[in-house]
Amino acid sequence: MRKVYPFVIILLLSIPVYAQKWNVENTSGPPKKVSITTDEGTWMNLDVSPDGKTIVFDLLGDIYSMPISGGKATILAGGRASEIQPRFSPDGRYISFTSDKDGGDNIWIMNSDGNDKHAITKENFRLLNNAAWSPDGDYLVARKHFTGTRSLGAGEMWLYYKSGGEGIQLTKRNNDQQDAGEPIISPDGKYVYWSED
C-alpha cells in the first residue's frame, strides 16, 4: 500500500504539465453544420450604426449585421463561442462585444466588417459584459460580474481603454447580493449611469 502513494503523487503533480489553455473553439470531433431559418429571436441584443444604415444583433450566440431596411443577415462573429451584446463605436468603425472564446466572458472588439477580432480584457474568473463606448470612442465601460450565493450575483463598473489593459474600477459592489449593471456613458463623457437593485 505504501508504494502506491508515490505513484499517485507523481501522477497528480504531472497533470498541470499536460494541461492546455482552455478554448471553447478547441473541441474534439468534427463540426456539424446545421442550417436554420427564423424571423424572430429571444434574449437578443441589437444596436444601430451611427449613420443609421446598419443594424448589428446577436442570435443564439452569434453576431450578425444587416441593412436597417431589411435583407440578408451577414454573420460577423460565430462558432462555438458565445458572442453577444454587439455595440457600434461612435464612429461606426468598430463593434464591441462579449465573448467567452478564451474561457470566461471578456470584452472584445472587431472591425465593423467582422475582421480583426481581439480581446481588450483578460478576465479568467470574473465575467465582463454590457460594454458601452465613450463618446470619443477611446474607452469602454463594462460590468464586472461577481457571483455569490444569489444566482444573479453582483456587479461593478470598470473602464477600459479600447486597446486593452487592466482597467480602472469606477464603482465597488455594495455586497454580494445587490446587483449593478447595464452601464452607459453620458453624451458629454462626464458621467456613467447604470442600473442597480
N, C-alpha and C positions, 0 to 999 in steps of 0.2 A: 504494500500500500504506500509506503514512503517513496518508492521510485516513481510513482505516478505524479506526485506533486511537482517535481522539477519539470517534467514534460508539459504539464498543464500551464505552469508559469511561463515557460518559454513560448508556448503557443499563444497565450494571451498577450505577451509583450510583442510578439511579431505581427499581430493583427494591424496596428496602425501603420506599419511599414508598407503593407499591401493595400491599404485603403486609398481610394481615389477621391478627388474633389467631386462632390455630387452635382450633377447637372441633369435637369429634367429631360433634356434633349437626348441624353445618352441612355437609351433603354435597350434591352435585349429583344431580339426578334424583329422580323421585317415589319415595316409600316403597312397599314391597310388604309386605302383611300375610300372614303365614304362621301358621296355627294348628297347634299340636302338642298331643298328649295323651300324658302319661307318668306313670308311678308310681314312677320311680327316677331317680337322677342320680349323677354323679361329681364330685369336686372341689367339693363343696358345703360351705357354712358354715351353721351353724344355731345359734340362741340361743332360750332360753325366757324369756318375760316374768317379771318378779319375782313377779307374782301367780299364775304357773303356768298361766294360761289360754290363752296365745297362743304360737305359735312364729313366728319370722321366719327366713327362709332365702334363699340365693341359688341360682339355677339359670340357667345359660347367660348370666350377666352381668346378670340382672335380680333384684330383691329382692321377695319375696312374704311375706305373713303369712297365717296360718290358725289356726283353733281347735286347741288341742292334742288335742282329742277327734276331730279329723278334719273333713272337709268341704271346701268350696271354698277354693282359694287366691286371695287378692286381691293384685294387683300394687301395690307401693308405689313402686318406682323401676324404670323400664325405658326402653328406647330404644336408640339406637346406642352409648351409652357403656357401658363395663363397670362395673357397680355390684355390689360383692361385700362379703363379710365384715361382715354386719349384727350389731350388738350393742346390746341394750337398755341404757338408762341404769338406774341402781339404782332410780329411782322409776317406771320404765316409761313416762315421758312422751316420751322421745326415743330415736332409734336412730342410732348412728354407723355409718358405712360407708366403704368405699374406692371412689372413682370416678375415672375418667380423663376425665371430661367436658370439662375445660379443657386437656387435652393430656397431663398427667402424673398419676400416681396421687397423690391427695390424700385427706385425711380430711374427710368431710362429716358433717353432722348433719341429721336431719329429724324432724318430729313423728312419733309412733308411728302416725299415720294416713297418713303419706306426704307431708304438706304441709310447706311452708317448708323446702325443701332448700337448704342453703348450705355452702360450703366453710369449714373452720376453718383449713386450711393452704393455703399458696400456693406449693408447690414446682413448679418448672418443669424441673428437671434430675434431682434425686434423686427416688426413689419412696417414698411413705409407705404403710404398710399395717399390718395386725394391731392396730388400735386397741383399747384396753381402758379402761373407765371407772374412775375413782377411786370409792371407796365413797360419798363425799358427792355425786358426780355433777357436780362442778365442773371436773374435769380428765380428759384422756385421755392415756394413754401409747401411743406408736406406734413402730414400727420404721422408721427411715430407711435405705433400701437404697442401697448403693454398689456399682456394677458394676465389676469388674476383669477380669482375664484368666480368672477362674473364672466359669462360667456362672451360678452361684448368687449370686456377689458376697458382700458383707459387710454387716452391719447395725449400727446404733447405736440406742439407746433415747433418745427425746425426749419431753418432757412439754409438753402444750398446754392452755391454758385453753379451756373449751368455747365461748367467744365468739370465739376465734381469737388471732392474734398470732404472734410469731416463734418461740416455743417455747424450752424450756430443754434443753440437751444433758445427758443423765444419764450416758451411757457413751460411750467412744471405742472405735472398732473397733481391734482388735489389728493387723490388716493387711488387705490386700485379698482374702485367701484364707479367713480364718476368719469364719464366719457367726454372727450372733446374731439372735434373733427371737422371735416369739410372747410378747410381754411381758404380764404381768398384775400388778395391784397387790394387795397383801395386804389381807384384810378390815379390818384396823385402819388402812390407808392409810399405814403407815410404811415399807413395803418394796416394791420392784419386783423381780419374778422374771422370768427369760427363759431360753430355751434357747440353747445355744452348742455349736459343734462344734470 
